[in-house]
Amino acid sequence: MPKKGLGPRPISMLSPETRTLYEALVEKLKPNLPEPSRSESIGSHYSFGTDDSQSEDALLVDFDMAACYEYVDHDILAEELVIQTLDAEGVSALRALLHEIFPRGVGIPQAMEPSHLLADSYLYQVERNILRHGYMVHRYADDFRLIASSWGGRSRSNRTGS
């Protein structure tokens, strides 16, 4: 599968049976998953933080989770999915299937809509942690934008009076 500017990269191809089972398991969880980050346009992602409401000294930081799908940890994903869906049985079946496909315990199939939903659920945890630290953040797939008040690593709203 070509990656813009990086040349071809291998992706796993699922058998029709495995693909059907994977799609069905994710479809079962879908009603309780967060709204997909791709439901907004990429333009709204790029416009985040560029309006006049930000101070002139605010920093806009863009980052991308490199090889995101290849490193989705099945245990962390399963824990997050149970929290989001309360469907331990469905999540357990999905985790078992993912372990058959990726025996090392990391990775989800690429170039499939169900995987986009699972990646969103997985990255939602990262997004929540960024918000807890007081940053304004926007995410589109595995691309993040956040607003920081300094390079020091803490946002203005999270500073203490020390």
Disulfide bonds with the S-S distance in Angstrom:
none
